[in-house]
């Protein structure tokens, strides 16, 4: 349900900002040539573009070839004027500039007096005859009117063709309904997002920062090939925040969603109580007409839901008495009998065999009279999100314009346990997230042919999630250490119940940027050059692995709840805090030229340089990157820095450690996670041909190369959990079970860890050996497109788009388990390739089982004496490739007579020898809006009911 009120009014400016110095924003440009009626070029003609909403104008003069360019123009409706003494003044109205658009408007002046005018009412041509990129604009009307679940404008990217949603890289760090989208076969983190002309991406996970809500978003453009050297990635999304104008404007809105017409979930004991409200408004207008403008907006979202359909199974009174007859019956197991395994008989277990700790946990769980132990309960979902957007635009002079924009997004969600403290299974994390984004910019006309744009941006993201306290396994008597995360437990019972106990996660990411771009017109060349300098600072403390974690899969007794009550865990793991304190610098420079070789042919070429600079850890005395030497493992040689590290592992300070900047200086522990790569040169080349010379048909092609900088979480997600600092211990089928999982482990319980030279290294440690000198991943893209204005206002585009990704990175296992065929002989010997292996099994039993996985690992065969020291071992390699070929057919009908229509069809094929995270197959989308017209016969009542109504 939607209630909306739209009327001109003076709104309250939601946030007051000031901006000094020179700073610019996402823009468009107009270019073309001026001739007389005989076809002769006219140098010295004065060309002026005036934005009709604000009265702000820009002037230039045609050069000796009659060519003109008006770059870095704010978006919106324009009037274009051209004049020269001895000729009538040319005026074209109705031009609408969209983000990153580049219309060509060629003008013919007629002989006459300057005071005479030749006026044309027409928008710029739809066909691209200058730009070589393949892309589409999502304008205000579609952003505002198309249905969006949750009012997330990023979902509209999927309507543009060539784009699909993919899995997030390493797990998203923040909420705000952000999506990971792959365009034209690129990685999901390889799309560059800009907002108001500067990068708008979270460096931690490579996903865009929160975008403005639809009422505050002017428009955005997606480009999936053919970008200029100014743009750093293979695909680009350029978004622009709304601005104030000379007319006061604004709106109020409310969207309500509930489950009034939803059927009750089959397992729910009562209907859901879904209530979601999204409400807010915008206001904009002049502070000083033609000079200073403001815009502000607010959106609030509240979600309340209490679905009563969470099903779990807890021990019944019969189970606690040792009787699993009912639980093992077909009635409790989807129609099949699941009996207890030997040595248990008749589905009964002597209660004397139960774990004391398990019984104490069971006593704290909800009770049930159901013979299967089923309980159904609610898991209340409460979310509050807010977004504040404010912007100021200032035209300080005819040559200088400035703007500043601030955006705050917040999301808060308490744990369901706060509402149901008697149900520990509801102890999920609470969450509090904040995202701040500030941008300031200016556009300065150095001369009529040279424009400089400078931008500055700062963003800060913070996320805190924390599980509530209830009880710990240590306080119930288990011989584990719960001091890291007090009063919390973490365990999972297959076909039973689970206790979350995920601990605490604290993330903070700061991102600073400065960018400068210069556009210079010389003859038939439009040169562009500039660069960007940025710095990201990531501070992360993850305590999600610090709580003792047990899993009961039913692999011992046949039933998960029976495994739990007897304390027979299938595996146990615990780790220390994962702390990430990294700093990364970014530098990029580019130069490009758009050359109008002939009136109908434009060639674009450029070069971008964006070296990969080191990611530096400023916290630890040693880095995450370890070295590995298999020969040292064979010989049993250990580190001299950490003497209990497994053989073959080299750490900073050891003789032979490869990396120099390794953080071993305790006074200044700065460690390069990877080394710099200076050869990141990315060329771009393309052409645009106006086939008939009338702007109705064009053929365009381009080639480009771009480098992908991996997000922080991809680089460190696994390595940060490695010993000695992120030690994660995994014990399979612990002999002491739930009561004492460290029973029989050499050295016993290593927690809490004390980091020193003699600290113990956990058995079965997991290690990812990084390679600091890997060649970065890069993407080659190419396209060929045909555009034709098939009838007035209707554009047909057919594009072939191809891409290839080189040097995809992945983890290559070095310690895989080897399958040993057959069963043990009479002496329990097993054989591999005709040779007896070092371990034995029970005569007649299988030589390869889950329980002897560690014994069958590669390193265990190389040196059985250290078989239990290294579990999983892998190294990072970059030999992967991925290829994409696709065809995109688009039809666009320019908004007219209340109709706005866009349609896309994509056929694509993507294949790679590493994990492909991109497009495959077919896709089609059509979006349209139709504004119901008013008629002279309408009554006042019907006019009010239908005014502004659209069919979508």
N, C-alpha and C positions, 0 to 999 in steps of 0.2 A: 504494500500500500504506500502511496506517495502523496504527500501534501506539499505543494510548492507555491510560493508567493513571489512574484517578480514585479518590481516597480522601481522607478527611479527614486532614490532617496539618499540622503546624506547619512553614511554609516559611521560608526565609531572606528577610528583607526586602531586596530588590535595591537599593534606593536610599533613603537616609534623608534626609528633608526636615523642615524646621520651618517653620511659618508663623505669624507674629504679625499683629497688627492685625486688622481685620475684612474678610473677603473672602467667593461662592456658586456654585452649579453648575446645570447644566441640570435642570429640574424639571417637575413637574406640579401640578395643583391639584384640589381637590374643592369643590364648591359645591352649594347646594340650599336648601330651606326646611323648616321644622319646624312641624307643625300637630298639633292634637288630633284626636280621632276625629270631631268635628263639623265639621272643616274650618277652625276658627279658628286664626290664626297664634299662635305661642308665642314672644314675645320673651324674652330672658334665659336661654334654654336653653344649657347648656354642651355643646360639641361637641369631641371629642378624637379625633385620628387618630394611631394608633401603628404605626410600621413594625415589623413582627414580627421581621424579621431582626436588627435592631439594638436594639430596645427604645426608640428615640427617638420622642418623641411631640410633638404640636402641639395646642394648645387655642385655641378661640375661643368667642365667645358670640353667639347670634343677636341681630340688631338689632330695632328696633321693628316691622319688617315680617315678622319670623320668618325672615329670610334670613341665611345664613352663607356664608363663603368661607374656605377654607384654601389660600392660594397658596404657591408656591415649596416644594413638598414634594419631598423626594428620591424617586427611583423605587424600586419594589419592592412587596412584599406589605404590606397594611395591615389593621388592625382599626379600625372606626369606632364610637365610642360617643357617645350623646346622652342627656342627663339633665336633669330639672327637678323640683324638689320637688313632690310630688303626682302624679307620673307614674312609670311603670316605666322603668327604664333600657333604652334600645335599643342593641343590639350587632349589628354586621354584620361578618362575617369573610369572607375570600376575595377581598378587593378587591386588584387588582393595578394599580398606576399605571405607565403607560408615558410615555416622553418626550413632553413638550408635550401630554399628554392632559388633558382637562378634563371629567371625568364629573360629571353632575348626580345627586345622591342625595337625594331628598326623603324625609323621615322623618315618620311618624305615631306620636306617643307615646300610650300607653294609660294610663288612670287607674290608679293603684296606688302602691305604695311604691317609693322609689328603690332599695331593696335588691333588689327583684324585677327580673329581666331578661327581655327579649324578644330572643332571639338569632336572627339570620338568617345563613345560609351562602350567599353569592352574590357574584359579581363585579359590578363596575359595568356599567351597560348599554353595549352595543356602539354603539348609535345616538347620534350627536352631536346634542345638542339645545341646545348653547350656543355651541360653536366654529363659525365659518363657513368654516374652511379645508378644502381638499380634500387629503387626505394619507393615508399608510399608515405603520404602524410595522413595522419589521423587528426582531423580538424575539430574545432570546438563542438560543432553540432553533434558529431558522432560520439565524442567523449562524453557529452552531457546526456545524450538520449539513448544510446545503446544499453541494453540491460547488462549490468555487471553484478556478479555475486560478491557482495562485500564492498562494492564500489572501488575496486582495485583496477586502476586504469592500465596497469601493466598487462592484464589479460587481453587487452585489445591488440597487443603485438601479435597474438596468435591468429588474428584475422588477416594479417597482411600478406600471407603466403610465404613459404620457405622457412617457417619457424615452427618449432615444436618445444614443448616443455620437457625438461630432462631432470634427472636426479641431481640434487645439490652436491657440490664438491665438499666432501668431508663433513657434511652436516652443517646446516645453516646456523649462524651464531645468534641471529636476532629474529623476532617475530615480524609483525607488520605485513604479513601476507605477501612477502617477496617471492618472486618466481625465478627459477633458473631456466633460461630459454636459449636454445641452440638455433642459430640462423645459418642456413645454407651449409650445413655440415660442420660448422665450427664447434669447438668445445663450448659447453654451457657457460664457462667463465671467460670466454673470449669475445663477448659482446661489450663494446664500449658504450656506456651511458653518460650523457652529459645533460645537465640542467642549467639553463641560462648561460650556456657557453663554456662550462668547465666540468671536468670529470665528476661523476656522481656515483661512485662505486665504492663499496666497502672493501678495503684491501685485505681484510681478514679472510673472507670467503668468496670474493669475486662476484658477489651478487649486488645489484643496485641498492643504494640507500633508498629509504622511503620516498616515493614520488608524491607530489601534491595530490590531494583528493580532486575528483573530476571538476568541481565547480571552480577550483583555483588553478587548473591546468589549461593553458591556452591551446596548445596542440603539441604533437610530437611527430617526428619523422623517423622511419626505419629505413636503413640502407644496408643491403646484404651483399654488396659488391661494388667495385669501382670507386672506392673512396680515394680522396686526394691524400697527398703526403701529410697534410695537416692532421688527419685522423689516423690514430695509431693501431686500430684493430681491423680484422677482416669484416666485421659488421658493426653497425653504429645505430644507436637510438638517441636522437636529439630532442629533448623536451624543453618547453618554455613555460614559465609561470605567467599568469595573467598580469596585466598592468592597469593602472588607472588611465582615464581619458578625460577630455574636457567636459564630458557629461557624467553626472553622478549615476551610478548604476550599482545594482546588487541583487541578491536573492536570499530567500530563506527556504530551507528544505527539511523534510522529515521523511524517513523511510522506515517502515515497520514490517518486520517479518515475524510470524509466529507459526505454530503448528496446528492451527485451528482445523485445517482440512487434512492433516496427516493421519494415517492409520497408526494405531498403537503398535509398537514393536512386539513381536510374538512373545518374547521372553519377559517383557516388562510387566510389572505388577500394576502399574497405572500409567496413564498417558504422560508424555513428556510435557515440560512447561517452557518450551522454547519461546523466548522473547528477545528479539534483537531490534534496537532502535539506533538509527543513524540520523543525526540532526546537526544543523549548523546553518551557516550563511556566509555571504561575502559582501563586501562593500568596496567601492572604488570611486575615484573622482579627482577633480583638480584641487590642489591647495592654492596654486597660482596658475591661472589659465595659460596654456601654451608653454608652460615652463616647469612646474612642479606638480607631480601626481602621486597619489597613494593608492594602494590596494591591500586589503586584508581579508582573511578568511579563517573560519574555524569549523572543524568537524569533530563531533563526539560520537563514539560508538559504545553502546552498552549491550552486553550479551548475558542473559540469564537462562540457564538450562539445567534441568535436574532429571535426566533420563534414568528411569528405574530398571535398567536392563543389563547391568553388569552381573555376569554369572561366574561364580567360582565355587570350588568344592573344598570343604573343610572336614577334618575328622569327626565322625559321628560317635555317639556313645558306644555303639557296637564295635567300631574300629578301635576305640580306646580300650575296649575289653579284649581285643585281639581277634575279633570276628569280622572278616572282610567278605563274607559270603554275599551279602547284598551288593556291595560295591563292585565285586568282580562279576556280577551277573549281567546278562544281556540288557536288562532294563536300565543299567547305569552306563553302558558302553556301546550305545548306538546299535543294539541288536546283536552283539557278539560277546561271547564269554572271554574274559581276560583273567585267567586263574593266577594265583601266586605261584612262583617258581619254586623248585626244590631248593632247600630241604623242607619247605613248608608244605603241610598236608591239609587238605580240606579247607583251603583258603583261611587258615587260622595261624596266628602268630602268638607265641607266649608273650604277654605284656611285660614279663621280666626282661625281654630283649629290647624293649623300647628305650630310646635315648631320653635321659632326664631333661636335657635341654629342649628336645622336641615336645615333650609333654608340657613344659612350661610355656612354650610358644602356643601350643594348642589351647591352653587354658585362657589365653589372651585373645583368641579369635571369637567371632560371633558364633553362637550356638544355633543348631538347626535340628528339626525333627524329621527332615527329609531322609529317607533310607540311603540315598546316594550321597548325602552330605551337601547337596546343592543349597546355596544361598544366593539370593538376588537382592541387590542393593543399588542405591543411586550414587552416581559420581558427579556431584554438582560442578557445573562449569560456569564460572563467573569471570568475565573479561571486561575491562574498561580501556578504551583507546581514545586518544585525543590527538588532534593535529592542528597546529597554529601556523598560518602562513602570512607573512607581511612583506610588502615590497614598496620601495620608493624609487621613482624615476625623476631625474632632474636634468633639464636642458639648460646648462649654464651659459652657453653662447651658441651662435650659429655653427661653431666648429666643435663644440665639446658637449657630450652628453654623459651622464653618470647614472648608476642605479645601485641599489643595495637590496638584498633579499635575505630574510631570516625565516627558518622553518624549524619547528619543534614537533617531534612525534613521540608519543609515550604509549606504553602498553603495560597494564598491570593485571595480574591474575593470581588470586590466592590459591592455596592448596585445598583440594576437596576435603582433606582431613580436618580443616577448621570447622566444617559443618557437620562432620560425622566422626568425632574423636574416639568413638568406640569401635571403629572399623579401621585397623591399621593398614589394610590393603588399599586404602584411599590416600596413603601418605605420599602422594605425588608432589613434585616440586611446586612451590610458588614461584612467580616470575615477575620481575620489574625491569622494564627496558626503557631507555631514553635515547633519542637520536637528535642531535643538533646539527644544523647545516646553515652556514653563513656564506654568502657570496657577495662580492662587490666588484664593479667593473666600470670601465669607461670606453667611449669611442671618441677619438680625437682626429680631426682632419688636419693633417700636417700641411697639405695643399689640396688643390682640386683633384689631384690624381693619386694622392697617397693618404691612406687611412691607417691609424694605429689603434689596436684594441688590446687592452690590458685587463686581466682578471685576477682576482685573489679569492681564495676559498679556504674555509676551515670547517671540518666536520668532527664531531665527537660522538661515539656510540658507547653506551654502557649497558651491560646486562648482568643482572644478579638473579640466580635461581638457587633455591635452597629447600631441602626437604624438611618437614616438621619432625619434631622429636617425639618418640613414644617409648621404645625400650631397645636395649642393645643385647647382642648375643653374649657379650662378656658378662654383663650383669646377671644373665640367666644361667651362668655357669660354664659356658663354652670357653675353652682355653685358646682364646683369640684376643687380639688387641683392638679395642673399639675406641681408643682415645682420640684418634684422628677425627672421627665423626661420632661424638657421643650420642647415646640415646637413640640410635637408629640401627635397623637391621636390614639386610638385603638377602633375600633368597627367593628361588623360583621352584615351584613344584609342578611338574608336567601333569596336566589334567587335574590340577588341584588349585592352589592359590599362589599369590606372590606378594612379597613385601618390598616396596620400591627402595627406600633408604638410599637415594642417589647422592646424598651429600650436598656439596655447595659448588657453584660455578660462578666465577666473577671475571667478566671480560670488559676490557676498556681499550678502545681503539681511537687514536687521534690521527687526523690526516690533514696536512697543510699543503697548499698548492699556490703557485704563482705561474701564470701563463701570459705570453705576449705574442701577438700576431700582427703582421704588417702586410697590407695589400697595396701594390704599387702598379699603376698602369703606365706603360711606355709603348707608344705605337700600337701595334696589334697584340702586344703581350700584356698579360696581367700576371705580375709576379707576386708570389706570396712566400713569406718566410717568417720563422718564429720558433718558439720552443716553450717547454714547460719544465719547471723544477718542483719537486714534491718530496715530502717526507712523511712516512707512516710510522707510528709508534704503537706497538701492540703490547699490552700488559694483561696476561691471562693467568688465573689460578684455578685449576680444575681439581676438585676433590671427589670426583665421581667414582673413582676406583678405590677410595681409601677405606670404605666400609667392607668388612669381611663378607664375601659373597659366595653362597652355596647354591648349587643346582641339583635337583633331585628329578631324574628323568624316568625312573622306573626300570632302569637298566639292570638293577641288582635283584629286586624281588618281582618285577613285572608290573608293579603299580607304583605311580609316583608318590601317592600318600603313604603307602607301605614303606617305601624307601625313606620318606621323611620321618615317620614315627620310629623307625629303627636307626635313624641317623646315618644311613648309607648314602652319602653324597656321590654323585657321578663326577663332580669336579668342584674345586674350591679355588678362589682367587682373591687376591688383595694387592693393592698397590699404594704408592705414595702420591703426594700431590704433584700434579703436572703443572709446572710454572713456565710461562713463556714471556720473556721480556725482550722483544726484538725491535730493531730499528732498520728501516730500509729507505734509502734515498732513490729518487727517480729523476732522470734527466733525459730530455728528448729535444732534438733540433730537426728542423725540416726546411726544405726549399722546394718551390714548385713554380711552374709556369703554365698558364693557360694561353695558348697561342692561336689566334684566329688566322690560320694560314690563308684561307680564302673566305669570302662571305658565307659560304655554305659548309666549310670544313673547319673544325676546331680540334686542336691536338692538346692534350694535357699530359704533363710528365713532371716527375718530382722524385725526391730522395729524402728519406727519413732516417735519422740515426737515433736509436734508443738503446744504449748499452744496458745490460743487466748488471746492476751493482750488488755488492754483497748484502745479504741479510745478516745483521750482526746481533748476537745475543750479548746483552750487557749485564746479565745477572749471574750466570753460572761461571765457575772457574774452569769448566771444561765444556765443550760444545756437545750437541747431540750427535754430531757426525763422528762415528767410530771407524777405525780401520780394522780390516780382517786379513789374516794371513793363514791359509790352510796348512802350510808347512809347519808353522809354529804350533798349530793344534796337534798335528801328528807327533811332534816332538814333546808336547806337553809344556811348552814355554808360556809363562804367564806374564802379565803386566808387572812392572816395578812401581807403578803409581798406585794401583789398587791390586794388592797382591793376591786377592781371592777372586779376581775376575777370571772367567773361563779361559783356558788356553786358546791362543789364536787371536784374542781381542787385544787391540792396541789402543791406548788412550793418550791424550795429550801429555807430553812429558816423557813418554816411552821412546827409546831409541828406534828410529825408523818410522815414527809417525809422520804421515805425509804432509798434512796441512800446517802451514807456518802460523797463521793468525788463529791459534787454537784456544785462546783464553786461559792458558796455564799460568799466566801472571796473576796471582791472587790479588795484587794491589789494583789492577785494572783488568777485570775479567771480561774482555771483549773477544768474542769468538765469531769468525765468519762461518755461517752455516753453509754457504756456497761462495765460490770465488767469482770475481767480476768477469764478465764476458763483453769485450769491447767491439766485436765485429758485427753488431746488429744493424746492418745497413739494409733498408727496405725500399726498393725502387717501386715506382708506380708509373704506368703508361696507359693512355687511352685516347680514343678519338670519338667525336660526334659529327655525323654528316647529315646535314639538312638536304634530303634527297632531291626535293623539287624546288627548294629555295623559298617556299611559301610558309614554312613552319608547321606543315601538316603531317609530314612523314620524316622520321629520322632513323638512322641506323647507328648504333653505338657499340663500342667494344672497349674492354679494359683488361689490364693485368696488374696485379699487385701482390706484394709480399709483406707480411706483418708478423711480428714476434709476440708471443703470449707470455706474460709474466704470471707465474703460478701464484695463487693466493696463499697467504701464510698458512692456513689450515692444511692445504695440500702438502706443503713442504714439511710441516712439523707434526701433523696429526698423529703419525705413528712413531716417529723418532723421539718425540718428547716423552713417551712412556717407557723408554728403555732404561735399564740400569746404567749408571748407579743412581741417577736422580729421579727417574720416573719408574722405579722398579715395580714391575707387575709380576707377581708370583702366581703360577697356576699349578695346582696339584690335582692330578687325575685320580679318581677313586681313592681319596685319602684313607689311610689305614685306620685312623682314629675317628673318622666320620665327623659328624656335626659336633660332637663333644670335644674332640682333640684332633683337628685336622693336621697338626704338625707332628703327630706321632710317627716315629721312624724316619723323619727327615733329618739329615745330618745338620747339627747345629740348632735344631729345634726352631721355634718361632723367631724369625729375624726382625719382627716389628716390636717396638718402633725402631726405625732405622737411625743409626748414627753414622753420618758420612765422614769417613776418614780412611786412611790408607789400609787399615785392617778390617774394614767393614765387610760383612758377608755378602756375597752375591747369591741371589735366590736361585734355587734349583729350577731347571727347565726355563731359564730366562729367555725372553723374546727380544731379538735384536734385528734392527734394520740398518744395514751398512750403507750410509749415504755416499754419494759421489759428488764432491764439490766442484768438479770440472766438467760436468755434463753440458753438451751443447744445448742451448735453449730450444724449446718447441717453437716452430714457426709454421705459418699457413700461407700457401699460395692460393690466390683466388683469380678467376677469370670469368668473363661474361660476354655475351653477344646478345643484343636486344634490338627489337624492331618496335617502333611506336608509330601509331597512325590515328589521327583524328577522323574516325569513320563517319561521324556526323557532328554537327555543331554541339559542343559541350560533352562529347562522348569520346573517350580515349581507349584504344585497344593496345595492349602491350604484350608482346611475346618475348620471353627472355630465356636464354640458356645460361645456367650458372654452374660453374664447377669450382671445386676446391680440393686441395691436398694438404694434409697435415703431416709434417715431418718431425721426427724425434719425439714422439709421444713417450711419456715416462710411465714406468710401472715397476712394481716390486717383483724381482725374480727370485724364487725360493732356492735356497742353497742347502737346506737340510730336510728334504722331503723323506717321508717314510717309504721304504722299499717293500714291495709285496714279495713275501716268501711263500711260494706255492706249497700245496700239500699239507700233510699232517706229520706230527712227530713219529719217529720210528720207535722201536721197543725201548730204546734208551732215551727217548725224548729229543733226539737230534733232528734238526731241520737242515735242508740243503738248498743252496742257491747257486745256480750255474755249476752244479756238480760238486761244490765245496760245502762242507759243514759250516754253519754259521756259529757265532760265538755263544749264542744263548740257547737254552733248551726249553721245551714245553712238556706238558703232561703227555705221556705216550698216547698216541692216537688222536690228540686234539689238534685243532688247526694251528698252523705255524704263524698265521697273520690274524691278529685280533685287535680290537680296540684297546684292550688292556696292555698290549705289548707294542703300541705305536712308537713310544720313545725308543725302545730297544731296536726298532727297525729303521731308525732315521739314518741318513747318510753318514753323519759324523760319528754315530755310535759304531758303525762298522769300521771307520777309519781308526778310531782309538776307543775301544770299549771302556777303558778306565775312566773316561770323562763323559760317559753316555748320558748322565742325568744333569749335566751342567748347562747345556744349550738346548732349548726347545725349538721354537721357530726361528729361522735365520734366513734373511733375504737381503738382497742388494738392489739398489735403484739402477735401472738401465733405461736407455732412451732410444731403443731401436724400432719403436712402433710407428706405423703410418696409417693414414685413414684417407679414403677418397670419397668424394661426393660429386654426383652429377644430377642436375635437376632441370626441369622445365617449369617456368612460371608463366601462366596466362592470366592477365588482369584486365578487367573492364572497369572503367571509372566514369561515372556520370556526374559532371559538375553540378552542385546544388542549383536547382532551378525549379520554379513553380512549386516549391515546397517539397521536392523530391531530392533525396540524397542517396545514391546507390553506388556500391562498390562490390565487385566480385573477384575472387581469386581461385585458381585451380593450380595445384602443385603436383607434379610427378617427380619423384626423386629416388635415388638409390645411393646408399651409403654403406661402405664396407671397409673394415680395418682389421689389422692383425693384432691389435690390442683392444681393450674394451671400447666399443663405439658408443658415444653418448650423444648421438645426433639423429638426423632425419632418415627415414626409410619409408617408401611406399607412396601413397596418394593422399591428397588432402584438398578439400574444397571449402570455401567459405563465401557467404554472401551476407552483407549487412546493408540495411537500408532504413531510412526514416522517411515518413511522409507527413507533412504538416497539413492538418485539416483546414481547408480555406474557409473564410467567413463569407457570408452572402448578404445581400441587401435585405433579404426577407427575414433574417434572423431577429428574434426577439432579444431584449436585453438579457433575459435569463439564459437562453440558449447560447448567446454569445459568451457569457461569463463561463458557462460550463465547458465550451469547446475552445476557448481562446488559448492558443499556445499548445493545444493537444496534438500529439504526434502518434502515428501508428508505426510500430517498430517490429 
